[in-house]
Amino acid sequence: MTKKINWREAVRGMLMEAFSVIHGFSGGKNQAGKTETGERQIRAEEKIFQSVRKFILQTNLPVRVEAEDHRPLDLSPEPKFIVRMDLLDGTCGYVRSQRIIGEPMTAVITVAPILQNRNLKFDDVIAGGVIDLRNGERWIAVKEDGSYAGAINGRD
């Protein structure tokens, strides 16, 4: 029998990785080059992606990751779910302001099952979350479990 996944905690963990990286980042915000899809990317974005990827691998989530400016990546031998993420939504504001305050910047994550015979629809999403990277406020929703709001200094 497959172990039930606590998507609330999984999404929370991914969002917190993004928050921790952006607030501890000292590698410069300038362009790091091109992504594998040919898009311009800054160092902070890549560092966040690698940190969230590591979190997913450590928690053994059976997922395929689709991140902005990256090719789909299976992080388990038989992924059952797809995690779509934009881990630094607001990149231009981040680069322009050279700080983590001011223009909104968020990390956005959605989780849905991998479907073989049709495209995903909104109703297929089983979990999602957003964190304001400026202050740590986060919102998480899990299908049939409810929605949660939290802050960096408290639990959801």
Secondary structure, 3 states (H helix, E strand, C coil): CCCCCCHHHHHHHHHHHHHHHHHHCCCCCCEEEECCCCCEEEHHHHHHHHHHHHHHHHCCCCEEEEECCCCCEECCCCCCEEEEEEEEECHHHHHHHCCCCCCCCEEEEEEEECCCCCCCCHHHCCEEEEEECCCCCEEEEECCCEEEEECCCCCC
